[in-house]
Amino acid sequence: MKAYYSARAPYYDAVYEQPERAADIAFLRDHLPARFSGRRVLEIACGTGYWSQHLAPACTGLVATDGLDAPLAFAKQRPGVDPACCLVADAYALPESLGQFEGAFAGLWLSHVPIARRGEFLCGLHRRLRPGARVLFIDNSEVQCRDYPICDTDADGNTYQMRPLRDGSQHRVLKNFPHESELRAMVQTFGAELVDYRSLDNFWIFEYQLPA
């Protein structure tokens, strides 16, 4: 999957330019910054920084991380984004050197986390967050399967799609579509508060707050 996203980085933003997604994207561009106003925010799997550029002006500080250098090179060029705060980091092993945050965001990332590693990911993320921090994930709804049907399911229940690149190559990519009940159960063990789920036409929004 790393090779796929590295190769796709130069034209990744095309996913946000699809006409059928325009209304959802416009809503998210307004909604997301407001949810993090005045907070120092950690972004996981920022990719090319599409969402970083909208979040940064509203935050007191934004640290945008990704596991790959290729998309980060684009994120560093986004308006309003501090290149020095675009860092390579393993989402499953976030270093203490990142500091502590009052908010965390991940766009189109949770669907790529294997079901068996969700708890591991959240434990590591929460260690980087202060009490009362706000966490917000957005991701694709199952409408996306019209373009990329599920091609396989493994023994753990993870689902996969075949994704083409412009060079003609095909890549098997893990892509889960968790339901609202799964997301709520996922954070219940952490004592999450103010849990909220919202379904859009092409995306869902999941937000919760850590105990103060």
N, CA, C and O of each residue as an XYZ file, in Angstrom:
848
protein
N       0.826     -1.206      0.000
C       0.000      0.000      0.000
C       0.864      1.261      0.000
O       0.469      2.284     -0.559
N       2.056      1.190      0.633
C       2.937      2.357      0.642
C       3.380      2.728     -0.769
O       3.422      3.905     -1.128
N       3.710      1.714     -1.563
C       4.134      1.983     -2.943
C       3.002      2.628     -3.737
O       3.234      3.524     -4.548
N       1.783      2.168     -3.497
C       0.608      2.703     -4.194
C       0.425      4.187     -3.879
O       0.261      4.995     -4.794
N       0.451      4.555     -2.600
C       0.203      5.949     -2.234
C       1.373      6.865     -2.574
O       1.174      8.050     -2.839
N       2.583      6.331     -2.568
C       3.725      7.142     -3.002
C       3.607      7.489     -4.480
O       3.837      8.629     -4.883
N       3.245      6.489     -5.286
C       3.120      6.713     -6.728
C       1.934      7.608     -7.061
O       1.956      8.327     -8.060
N       0.907      7.566     -6.232
C      -0.318      8.318     -6.499
C      -0.250      9.768     -6.014
O      -1.094     10.586     -6.379
N       0.738     10.079     -5.205
C       0.820     11.402     -4.574
C       0.688     12.576     -5.545
O      -0.012     13.534     -5.218
N       1.325     12.555     -6.724
C       1.240     13.727     -7.611
C      -0.170     14.068     -8.073
O      -0.445     15.215     -8.426
N      -1.063     13.086     -8.075
C      -2.434     13.372     -8.528
C      -3.488     12.880     -7.534
O      -4.638     12.640     -7.904
N      -3.089     12.733     -6.282
C      -4.027     12.247     -5.271
C      -5.232     13.169     -5.114
O      -6.347     12.696     -4.895
N      -5.022     14.466     -5.221
C      -6.105     15.422     -4.963
C      -7.262     15.320     -5.942
O      -8.297     15.955     -5.741
N      -7.105     14.540     -6.986
C      -8.208     14.350     -7.937
C      -9.444     13.780     -7.259
O     -10.561     13.989     -7.734
N      -9.261     13.060     -6.152
C     -10.417     12.478     -5.456
C     -11.320     13.565     -4.891
O     -12.514     13.337     -4.692
N     -10.764     14.742     -4.630
C     -11.554     15.835     -4.065
C     -12.193     16.709     -5.142
O     -12.932     17.643     -4.830
N     -11.915     16.414     -6.377
C     -12.426     17.219     -7.485
C     -13.570     16.541     -8.233
O     -14.067     17.079     -9.222
N     -13.984     15.383     -7.774
C     -15.083     14.682     -8.433
C     -16.389     15.444     -8.200
O     -16.715     15.760     -7.055
N     -17.136     15.744     -9.256
C     -18.336     16.588     -9.126
C     -19.348     16.071     -8.114
O     -19.969     16.862     -7.404
N     -19.522     14.765     -8.039
C     -20.520     14.207     -7.127
C     -20.135     14.403     -5.658
O     -20.973     14.239     -4.772
N     -18.888     14.748     -5.400
C     -18.436     14.966     -4.028
C     -18.389     16.443     -3.651
O     -18.077     16.775     -2.507
N     -18.687     17.316     -4.572
C     -18.480     18.753     -4.368
C     -19.224     19.296     -3.149
O     -18.652     20.056     -2.367
N     -20.479     18.919     -2.979
C     -21.262     19.445     -1.857
C     -20.694     18.970     -0.525
O     -20.598     19.747      0.424
N     -20.318     17.698     -0.453
C     -19.732     17.167      0.778
C     -18.407     17.849      1.100
O     -18.157     18.218      2.248
N     -17.566     18.015      0.094
C     -16.261     18.637      0.311
C     -16.424     20.076      0.792
O     -15.708     20.519      1.690
N     -17.360     20.799      0.197
C     -17.607     22.182      0.613
C     -18.056     22.234      2.074
O     -17.616     23.094      2.837
N     -18.932     21.309      2.451
C     -19.381     21.251      3.846
C     -18.210     20.964      4.783
O     -18.060     21.623      5.812
N     -17.383     19.984      4.430
C     -16.264     19.601      5.286
C     -15.231     20.721      5.413
O     -14.634     20.897      6.475
N     -15.022     21.468      4.350
C     -14.063     22.580      4.411
C     -14.494     23.635      5.428
O     -13.649     24.304      6.023
N     -15.791     23.784      5.626
C     -16.299     24.726      6.626
C     -16.374     24.087      8.015
O     -16.029     24.710      9.019
N     -16.825     22.847      8.049
C     -17.105     22.172      9.319
C     -15.842     21.829     10.106
O     -15.772     22.083     11.308
N     -14.861     21.262      9.444
C     -13.694     20.734     10.152
C     -12.886     21.808     10.881
O     -12.578     21.626     12.059
N     -12.528     22.924     10.229
C     -11.748     23.933     10.956
C     -12.458     24.446     12.210
O     -11.818     24.701     13.229
N     -13.769     24.593     12.131
C     -14.523     25.100     13.275
C     -14.439     24.161     14.473
O     -14.484     24.610     15.618
N     -14.317     22.869     14.220
C     -14.257     21.894     15.307
C     -12.914     21.929     16.038
O     -12.803     21.428     17.157
N     -11.906     22.512     15.414
C     -10.574     22.541     16.027
C     -10.089     23.952     16.342
O      -8.909     24.153     16.632
N     -10.972     24.908     16.289
C     -10.589     26.297     16.527
C      -9.909     26.460     17.891
O     -10.437     26.026     18.915
N      -8.742     27.087     17.887
C      -8.042     27.370     19.134
C      -7.333     26.194     19.765
O      -6.903     26.281     20.915
N      -7.201     25.096     19.042
C      -6.551     23.902     19.596
C      -5.256     23.594     18.850
O      -5.128     23.887     17.661
N      -4.313     23.007     19.551
C      -3.126     22.458     18.899
C      -3.493     21.056     18.426
O      -3.922     20.220     19.221
N      -3.325     20.804     17.140
C      -3.893     19.603     16.519
C      -2.807     18.744     15.880
O      -1.874     19.248     15.255
N      -2.955     17.445     16.054
C      -2.106     16.454     15.406
C      -2.895     15.809     14.280
O      -3.961     15.238     14.510
N      -2.376     15.898     13.073
C      -3.023     15.252     11.931
C      -2.268     13.972     11.584
O      -1.047     13.973     11.432
N      -3.018     12.889     11.464
C      -2.465     11.582     11.128
C      -2.705     11.316      9.647
O      -3.779     11.608      9.121
N      -1.695     10.757      8.977
C      -1.817     10.394      7.554
C      -2.330     11.579      6.742
O      -3.346     11.484      6.054
N      -1.621     12.681      6.833
C      -2.073     13.913      6.168
C      -1.980     13.836      4.655
O      -2.605     14.636      3.959
N      -1.210     12.885      4.130
C      -1.086     12.758      2.682
C      -0.515     14.017      2.058
O       0.500     14.543      2.513
N      -1.168     14.491      1.023
C      -0.692     15.679      0.304
C      -1.076     16.991      0.987
O      -0.795     18.071      0.466
N      -1.716     16.897      2.145
C      -2.031     18.100      2.908
C      -3.296     18.818      2.483
O      -3.470     19.998      2.787
N      -4.183     18.122      1.784
C      -5.415     18.783      1.339
C      -6.187     19.341      2.534
O      -6.605     20.499      2.521
N      -6.374     18.517      3.566
C      -7.125     18.980      4.730
C      -6.266     19.859      5.631
O      -6.788     20.727      6.331
N      -4.959     19.642      5.620
C      -4.049     20.445      6.451
C      -4.202     21.932      6.153
O      -4.217     22.754      7.070
N      -4.314     22.276      4.881
C      -4.392     23.685      4.492
C      -5.662     24.355      4.993
O      -5.692     25.572      5.177
N      -6.704     23.577      5.213
C      -7.954     24.138      5.731
C      -7.962     24.180      7.257
O      -8.569     25.070      7.853
N      -7.290     23.220      7.886
C      -7.261     23.168      9.346
C      -6.295     24.185      9.945
O      -6.601     24.819     10.955
N      -5.133     24.338      9.324
C      -4.052     25.129      9.920
C      -4.460     26.542     10.348
O      -4.092     26.962     11.445
N      -5.205     27.292      9.528
C      -5.542     28.662      9.935
C      -6.407     28.738     11.190
O      -6.395     29.753     11.886
N      -7.153     27.681     11.484
C      -8.051     27.698     12.639
C      -7.375     27.224     13.918
O      -7.839     27.531     15.016
N      -6.290     26.485     13.786
C      -5.617     25.890     14.936
C      -4.576     26.845     15.517
O      -4.072     27.728     14.824
N      -4.262     26.653     16.800
C      -3.137     27.385     17.374
C      -1.824     26.779     16.895
O      -0.778     27.427     16.943
N      -1.883     25.551     16.439
C      -0.725     24.878     15.857
C      -1.175     23.576     15.235
O      -2.024     22.881     15.794
N      -0.617     23.233     14.083
C      -0.946     21.979     13.407
C       0.349     21.247     13.082
O       1.237     21.792     12.427
N       0.443     20.014     13.546
C       1.537     19.133     13.162
C       0.942     18.056     12.268
O       0.128     17.247     12.713
N       1.350     18.051     11.011
C       0.808     17.126     10.015
C       1.807     15.996      9.795
O       2.949     16.238      9.403
N       1.379     14.769     10.046
C       2.274     13.621      9.918
C       1.796     12.668      8.837
O       0.606     12.594      8.527
N       2.740     11.948      8.276
C       2.424     10.890      7.320
C       3.560      9.873      7.366
O       4.677     10.192      7.771
N       3.263      8.663      6.951
C       4.282      7.629      6.946
C       5.172      7.649      5.730
O       6.131      6.881      5.650
N       4.869      8.522      4.771
C       5.587      8.534      3.498
C       6.125      9.923      3.174
O       5.484     10.935      3.457
N       7.302      9.951      2.583
C       7.908     11.221      2.184
C       7.221     11.854      0.982
O       7.064     13.074      0.928
N       6.809     11.030      0.013
C       6.301     11.564     -1.258
C       5.104     12.496     -1.076
O       5.141     13.621     -1.575
N       4.046     12.073     -0.383
C       2.928     13.007     -0.209
C       3.272     14.196      0.676
O       2.747     15.290      0.470
N       4.151     13.996      1.660
C       4.532     15.107      2.538
C       5.199     16.242      1.773
O       5.086     17.406      2.158
N       5.892     15.907      0.693
C       6.527     16.947     -0.122
C       5.492     17.916     -0.669
O       5.769     19.105     -0.819
N       4.293     17.409     -0.969
C       3.203     18.267     -1.448
C       2.566     19.019     -0.281
O       2.212     20.190     -0.414
N       2.420     18.345      0.866
C       1.820     18.984      2.036
C       2.619     20.210      2.464
O       2.044     21.212      2.890
N       3.927     20.132      2.354
C       4.790     21.237      2.772
C       4.600     22.489      1.921
O       4.983     23.584      2.332
N       4.013     22.332      0.746
C       3.810     23.465     -0.156
C       2.427     24.100     -0.019
O       2.116     25.073     -0.706
N       1.604     23.549      0.865
C       0.240     24.069      1.014
C       0.248     25.443      1.680
O       1.052     25.695      2.577
N      -0.643     26.328      1.245
C      -0.734     27.644      1.886
C      -1.158     27.516      3.344
O      -2.079     26.769      3.676
N      -0.477     28.249      4.197
C      -0.816     28.251      5.612
C      -0.224     27.117      6.416
O      -0.337     27.103      7.642
N       0.408     26.162      5.746
C       0.989     25.008      6.433
C       2.482     25.253      6.637
O       3.199     25.587      5.693
N       2.942     25.085      7.869
C       4.357     25.265      8.184
C       5.128     24.020      7.742
O       4.909     22.946      8.301
N       6.015     24.127      6.764
C       6.755     22.947      6.296
C       7.515     22.237      7.409
O       7.684     21.018      7.371
N       7.971     22.997      8.395
C       8.721     22.404      9.504
C       7.846     21.529     10.391
O       8.349     20.729     11.180
N       6.531     21.687     10.256
C       5.585     20.902     11.059
C       4.940     19.785     10.250
O       3.921     19.229     10.660
N       5.525     19.456      9.110
C       5.100     18.310      8.306
C       6.152     17.224      8.495
O       7.264     17.332      7.979
N       5.798     16.184      9.230
C       6.793     15.229      9.698
C       6.445     13.797      9.309
O       5.277     13.407      9.299
N       7.473     13.026      8.991
C       7.287     11.593      8.778
C       7.125     10.926     10.138
O       7.970     11.094     11.017
N       6.045     10.172     10.315
C       5.800      9.477     11.577
C       4.941      8.250     11.320
O       4.029      8.271     10.494
N       5.246      7.191     12.036
C       4.474      5.957     11.971
C       3.204      6.147     12.790
O       3.279      6.422     13.988
N       2.052      6.005     12.169
C       0.779      6.221     12.863
C       0.573      5.256     14.022
O      -0.210      5.538     14.929
N       1.263      4.129     14.002
C       1.143      3.138     15.071
C       2.220      3.312     16.145
O       2.203      2.599     17.149
N       3.129      4.221     15.956
C       4.209      4.450     16.926
C       4.572      5.931     16.922
O       5.697      6.298     16.583
N       3.631      6.765     17.292
C       3.830      8.213     17.280
C       4.832      8.604     18.364
O       4.615      8.289     19.534
N       5.909      9.276     18.010
C       6.967      9.560     18.985
C       6.580     10.636     19.998
O       5.791     11.533     19.702
N       7.148     10.528     21.191
C       6.903     11.519     22.234
C       7.357     12.905     21.808
O       6.825     13.912     22.274
N       8.332     12.951     20.930
C       8.882     14.239     20.492
C       7.855     15.124     19.790
O       8.073     16.326     19.637
N       6.738     14.537     19.365
C       5.681     15.335     18.740
C       5.049     16.289     19.740
O       4.539     17.344     19.362
N       5.081     15.920     21.011
C       4.465     16.738     22.041
C       3.051     16.291     22.364
O       2.659     15.164     22.060
N       2.290     17.181     22.983
C       0.918     16.905     23.399
C      -0.035     17.841     22.657
O       0.311     18.973     22.322
N      -1.239     17.337     22.413
C      -2.194     18.055     21.568
C      -3.580     18.084     22.204
O      -3.932     17.230     23.017
N      -4.357     19.096     21.806
C      -5.755     19.213     22.254
C      -6.735     18.683     21.214
O      -7.946     18.687     21.436
N      -6.211     18.231     20.088
C      -7.079     17.702     19.040
C      -6.308     16.778     18.122
O      -5.084     16.859     18.021
N      -7.041     15.897     17.452
C      -6.432     14.994     16.470
C      -7.408     14.795     15.323
O      -8.622     14.728     15.514
N      -6.845     14.705     14.131
C      -7.657     14.542     12.926
C      -7.001     13.535     11.997
O      -5.778     13.485     11.871
N      -7.839     12.731     11.347
C      -7.361     11.838     10.289
C      -8.427     11.769      9.208
O      -9.577     11.419      9.475
N      -8.037     12.103      7.992
C      -8.952     12.054      6.857
C      -8.635     10.888      5.947
O      -7.522     10.777      5.432
N      -9.609     10.020      5.748
C      -9.494      8.864      4.849
C      -8.337      7.943      5.265
O      -7.637      7.385      4.421
N      -8.157      7.802      6.560
C      -7.098      6.940      7.095
C      -7.638      5.733      7.844
O      -7.142      4.622      7.661
N      -8.643      5.931      8.683
C      -9.109      4.844      9.542
C      -9.543      3.628      8.729
O      -9.410      2.493      9.189
N     -10.055      3.856      7.539
C     -10.497      2.748      6.683
C      -9.341      1.863      6.242
O      -9.563      0.734      5.805
N      -8.105      2.359      6.350
C      -6.931      1.572      5.976
C      -6.285      0.880      7.175
O      -5.301      0.157      7.020
N      -6.829      1.097      8.352
C      -6.301      0.445      9.552
C      -6.917     -0.946      9.665
O      -8.141     -1.066      9.702
N      -6.105     -1.996      9.720
C      -6.671     -3.339      9.895
C      -7.512     -3.402     11.168
O      -7.167     -2.791     12.179
N      -8.600     -4.134     11.112
C      -9.510     -4.214     12.256
C      -8.760     -4.584     13.529
O      -9.013     -4.011     14.589
N      -7.842     -5.535     13.432
C      -7.107     -6.012     14.604
C      -6.150     -4.971     15.175
O      -5.662     -5.132     16.293
N      -5.875     -3.900     14.416
C      -4.919     -2.884     14.878
C      -5.590     -1.569     15.281
O      -4.906     -0.604     15.621
N      -6.916     -1.528     15.245
C      -7.593     -0.282     15.604
C      -7.279      0.134     17.035
O      -6.985      1.300     17.299
N      -7.341     -0.822     17.956
C      -7.049     -0.513     19.353
C      -5.628     -0.021     19.541
O      -5.382      0.929     20.285
N      -4.691     -0.674     18.860
C      -3.284     -0.270     18.915
C      -3.105      1.158     18.407
O      -2.402      1.963     19.018
N      -3.745      1.456     17.294
C      -3.648      2.801     16.732
C      -4.198      3.842     17.697
O      -3.558      4.866     17.938
N      -5.387      3.584     18.253
C      -6.007      4.566     19.140
C      -5.221      4.740     20.433
O      -5.103      5.858     20.935
N      -4.684      3.657     20.977
C      -3.876      3.778     22.196
C      -2.685      4.700     21.960
O      -2.396      5.580     22.771
N      -1.999      4.488     20.843
C      -0.850      5.329     20.526
C      -1.240      6.773     20.293
O      -0.542      7.690     20.727
N      -2.360      6.978     19.603
C      -2.838      8.337     19.343
C      -3.190      9.045     20.642
O      -2.795     10.191     20.861
N      -3.932      8.361     21.498
C      -4.388      8.985     22.742
C      -3.226      9.346     23.665
O      -3.348     10.270     24.469
N      -2.112      8.641     23.565
C      -0.940      8.992     24.373
C      -0.370     10.355     23.991
O       0.340     10.982     24.777
N      -0.682     10.802     22.794
C      -0.193     12.104     22.333
C      -1.211     13.221     22.603
O      -0.985     14.369     22.222
N      -2.319     12.889     23.252
C      -3.397     13.857     23.452
C      -3.582     14.205     24.919
O      -3.371     13.373     25.801
N      -3.977     15.439     25.163
C      -4.267     15.899     26.511
C      -5.677     15.462     26.913
O      -6.500     15.160     26.049
N      -5.964     15.427     28.230
C      -7.333     15.153     28.678
C      -8.307     16.151     28.047
O      -8.013     17.342     27.939
N      -9.449     15.653     27.640
C     -10.454     16.505     27.016
C     -10.210     16.801     25.555
O     -10.929     17.602     24.958
N      -9.203     16.168     24.966
C      -8.893     16.412     23.550
C     -10.037     15.949     22.656
O     -10.753     15.000     22.973
N     -10.185     16.632     21.551
C     -11.207     16.300     20.552
C     -10.560     15.508     19.418
O      -9.511     15.891     18.901
N     -11.194     14.405     19.039
C     -10.695     13.544     17.960
C     -11.758     13.471     16.876
O     -12.938     13.277     17.167
N     -11.341     13.627     15.636
C     -12.298     13.621     14.534
C     -11.714     12.853     13.354
O     -10.604     13.126     12.896
N     -12.494     11.885     12.876
C     -12.130     11.118     11.688
C     -13.179     11.353     10.608
O     -14.373     11.434     10.900
N     -12.732     11.463      9.364
C     -13.660     11.401      8.238
C     -13.181     10.297      7.310
O     -11.991      9.989      7.246
N     -14.131      9.710      6.594
C     -13.737      8.648      5.665
C     -14.834      8.416      4.639
O     -15.928      8.974      4.723
N     -14.504      7.576      3.671
C     -15.436      7.281      2.583
C     -16.607      6.435      3.050
O     -16.443      5.530      3.869
N     -17.781      6.730      2.531
C     -18.925      5.851      2.726
C     -18.847      4.720      1.707
O     -17.985      4.722      0.829
N     -19.746      3.765      1.830
C     -19.730      2.613      0.928
C     -20.108      2.978     -0.505
O     -19.996      2.146     -1.406
N     -20.551      4.207     -0.721
C     -20.809      4.677     -2.085
C     -19.551      4.532     -2.939
O     -19.634      4.327     -4.150
N     -18.391      4.641     -2.300
C     -17.130      4.547     -3.036
C     -16.958      3.193     -3.729
O     -16.207      3.074     -4.697
N     -17.655      2.183     -3.227
C     -17.535      0.837     -3.810
C     -18.106      0.772     -5.227
O     -17.858     -0.194     -5.949
N     -18.860      1.778     -5.626
C     -19.332      1.804     -7.013
C     -18.155      1.955     -7.965
O     -18.173      1.412     -9.070
N     -17.137      2.688     -7.541
C     -15.941      2.860     -8.369
C     -14.932      1.742     -8.152
O     -14.268      1.294     -9.087
N     -14.829      1.300     -6.901
C     -13.852      0.267     -6.554
C     -14.546     -0.812     -5.725
O     -14.541     -0.738     -4.496
N     -15.139     -1.803     -6.371
C     -15.859     -2.853     -5.643
C     -14.921     -3.639     -4.720
O     -13.723     -3.754     -4.979
N     -15.483     -4.166     -3.659
C     -14.720     -5.048     -2.779
C     -14.359     -6.309     -3.559
O     -15.221     -6.961     -4.148
N     -13.072     -6.635     -3.551
C     -12.608     -7.797     -4.315
C     -12.237     -8.972     -3.430
O     -12.084    -10.093     -3.913
N     -12.091     -8.719     -2.124
C     -11.625     -9.791     -1.251
C     -11.911     -9.426      0.198
O     -11.978     -8.249      0.553
N     -12.077    -10.443      1.026
C     -12.236    -10.279      2.470
C     -11.346    -11.300      3.156
O     -11.375    -12.478      2.802
N     -10.552    -10.866      4.134
C      -9.654    -11.815      4.789
C     -10.302    -12.433      6.025
O     -11.455    -12.143      6.343
N      -9.555    -13.279      6.710
C     -10.092    -14.026      7.845
C     -10.480    -13.125      9.010
O     -11.312    -13.506      9.834
N      -9.886    -11.929      9.092
C     -10.210    -10.991     10.169
C     -11.370    -10.064      9.825
O     -11.779     -9.245     10.648
N     -11.905    -10.191      8.600
C     -13.008     -9.340      8.186
C     -12.598     -8.078      7.466
O     -13.456     -7.274      7.101
N     -11.289     -7.879      7.248
C     -10.841     -6.727      6.467
C     -11.217     -6.906      5.003
O     -11.139     -8.009      4.464
N     -11.624     -5.816      4.366
C     -12.000     -5.873      2.958
C     -10.955     -5.157      2.104
O     -10.222     -4.290      2.580
N     -10.910     -5.549      0.821
C      -9.873     -5.051     -0.084
C     -10.477     -4.612     -1.410
O     -11.501     -5.132     -1.851
N      -9.817     -3.642     -2.031
C     -10.177     -3.170     -3.364
C      -8.959     -3.264     -4.272
O      -7.821     -3.204     -3.807
N      -9.207     -3.411     -5.568
C      -8.139     -3.294     -6.552
C      -8.149     -1.867     -7.071
O      -9.158     -1.398     -7.599
N      -7.030     -1.181     -6.921
C      -6.931      0.225     -7.304
C      -5.949      0.379     -8.472
O      -4.814     -0.091     -8.383
N      -6.364      1.023     -9.552
C      -5.444      1.260    -10.671
C      -4.676      2.567    -10.495
O      -5.182      3.519     -9.900
N      -3.475      2.604    -11.008
C      -2.720      3.846    -11.117
C      -2.660      4.263    -12.580
O      -2.982      3.476    -13.471
N      -2.253      5.484    -12.820
C      -2.250      5.995    -14.194
C      -1.223      5.300    -15.079
O      -1.284      5.404    -16.304
N      -0.282      4.591    -14.463
C       0.686      3.839    -15.269
C       0.151      2.476    -15.685
O       0.851      1.696    -16.331
N      -1.106      2.192    -15.307
C      -1.731      0.935    -15.680
C      -1.587     -0.171    -14.658
O      -2.210     -1.223    -14.803
N      -0.784      0.036    -13.631
C      -0.598     -1.000    -12.614
C      -1.825     -1.103    -11.715
O      -2.567     -0.135    -11.550
N      -2.031     -2.282    -11.139
C      -3.148     -2.545    -10.245
C      -2.601     -2.874     -8.860
O      -1.605     -3.586     -8.730
N      -3.260     -2.348     -7.828
C      -2.775     -2.540     -6.463
C      -3.923     -2.987     -5.558
O      -5.008     -2.406     -5.582
N      -3.672     -4.015     -4.768
C      -4.652     -4.515     -3.798
C      -4.507     -3.682     -2.525
O      -3.465     -3.704     -1.870
N      -5.563     -2.951     -2.188
C      -5.507     -1.997     -1.082
C      -6.548     -2.357     -0.029
O      -7.719     -2.565     -0.347
N      -6.110     -2.430      1.229
C      -7.041     -2.658      2.329
C      -7.933     -1.430      2.486
O      -7.443     -0.308      2.606
N      -9.234     -1.651      2.484
C     -10.185     -0.536      2.612
C     -11.422     -1.041      3.330
O     -12.256     -1.730      2.742
N     -11.538     -0.697      4.603
C     -12.688     -1.104      5.398
C     -13.757     -0.010      5.409
O     -13.470      1.169      5.199
N     -14.974     -0.428      5.656
C     -16.100      0.507      5.720
C     -16.862      0.266      7.022
O     -17.937     -0.334      7.011
N     -16.306      0.735      8.148
C     -16.942      0.483      9.446
C     -18.279      1.199      9.571
O     -18.444      2.328      9.108
N     -19.222      0.526     10.201
C     -20.525      1.118     10.453
C     -20.468      1.951     11.740
O     -19.525      1.847     12.525
N     -21.481      2.762     11.930
C     -21.522      3.635     13.104
C     -21.366      2.846     14.394
O     -20.631      3.261     15.290
N     -22.054      1.706     14.500
C     -21.987      0.910     15.728
C     -20.566      0.427     16.008
O     -20.154      0.366     17.166
N     -19.817      0.085     14.969
C     -18.421     -0.341     15.140
C     -17.569      0.798     15.674
O     -16.741      0.601     16.563
N     -17.775      1.980     15.133
C     -16.989      3.133     15.553
C     -17.274      3.489     17.009
O     -16.360      3.793     17.774
N     -18.534      3.448     17.376
C     -18.893      3.755     18.762
C     -18.292      2.730     19.722
O     -17.761      3.090     20.772
N     -18.379      1.455     19.356
C     -17.802      0.408     20.203
C     -16.288      0.552     20.297
O     -15.695      0.261     21.336
N     -15.672      0.993     19.228
C     -14.220      1.138     19.159
C     -13.696      2.119     20.205
O     -12.622      1.905     20.768
N     -14.441      3.191     20.471
C     -13.963      4.218     21.407
C     -14.577      4.093     22.794
O     -14.173      4.795     23.721
N     -15.544      3.210     22.937
C     -16.227      3.062     24.225
C     -15.253      2.640     25.326
O     -15.356      3.100     26.463
N     -14.308      1.762     24.978
C     -13.364      1.262     25.978
C     -12.428      2.359     26.485
O     -11.784      2.191     27.521
N     -12.348      3.465     25.774
C     -11.487      4.576     26.188
C     -12.253      5.639     26.975
O     -11.709      6.693     27.302
N     -13.514      5.354     27.273
C     -14.316      6.306     28.017
C     -14.656      7.549     27.232
O     -14.835      8.623     27.807
N     -14.748      7.413     25.921
C     -15.008      8.562     25.053
C     -16.321      9.246     25.410
O     -17.299      8.598     25.782
N     -16.320     10.563     25.289
C     -17.490     11.373     25.593
C     -17.930     12.149     24.357
O     -17.175     12.293     23.397
N     -19.159     12.643     24.398
C     -19.699     13.486     23.324
C     -19.490     12.844     21.955
O     -19.107     13.510     20.992
N     -19.745     11.559     21.890
C     -19.537     10.821     20.644
C     -20.603     11.223     19.633
O     -21.793     11.246     19.946
N     -20.165     11.540     18.418
C     -21.113     11.979     17.393
C     -20.739     11.374     16.046
O     -19.566     11.313     15.677
N     -21.750     10.932     15.329
C     -21.553     10.349     13.994
C     -22.484     11.060     13.028
O     -23.658     11.281     13.322
N     -21.943     11.412     11.875
C     -22.758     12.069     10.859
C     -22.461     11.447      9.501
O     -21.303     11.270      9.123
N     -23.512     11.123      8.787
C     -23.363     10.515      7.462
C     -23.667     11.546      6.381
O     -24.729     12.168      6.387
N     -22.727     11.721      5.453
C     -22.935     12.555      4.275
C     -23.179     11.635      3.083
O     -23.250     10.417      3.247
N     -23.305     12.192      1.911
C     -23.557     11.357      0.737
C     -22.368     10.464      0.404
O     -22.546      9.299      0.050
N     -21.171     10.999      0.514
C     -19.970     10.265      0.106
C     -18.987      9.998      1.238
O     -18.019      9.257      1.064
N     -19.234     10.597      2.390
C     -18.317     10.468      3.519
C     -19.100     10.298      4.812
O     -20.307     10.535      4.863
N     -18.389      9.884      5.856
C     -18.944      9.961      7.203
C     -17.973     10.750      8.087
O     -16.778     10.837      7.804
N     -18.518     11.317      9.160
C     -17.746     12.075     10.143
C     -17.955     11.415     11.499
O     -19.090     11.166     11.905
N     -16.871     11.136     12.191
C     -16.961     10.539     13.528
C     -16.109     11.369     14.478
O     -14.915     11.567     14.256
N     -16.740     11.847     15.530
C     -16.059     12.736     16.472
C     -16.308     12.280     17.899
O     -17.405     11.839     18.239
N     -15.286     12.390     18.724
C     -15.459     12.110     20.148
C     -14.459     12.938     20.950
O     -13.541     13.550     20.405
N     -14.670     12.933     22.248
C     -13.800     13.695     23.138
C     -13.262     12.767     24.215
O     -14.005     11.950     24.760
N     -11.988     12.884     24.524
C     -11.405     12.097     25.603
C     -11.859     12.651     26.950
O     -12.154     13.841     27.058
N     -11.917     11.810     27.974
C     -12.312     12.310     29.299
C     -11.387     13.428     29.765
O     -10.179     13.388     29.531
N     -11.961     14.411     30.419
C     -11.162     15.550     30.904
C     -10.351     15.161     32.135
O      -9.621     15.989     32.680
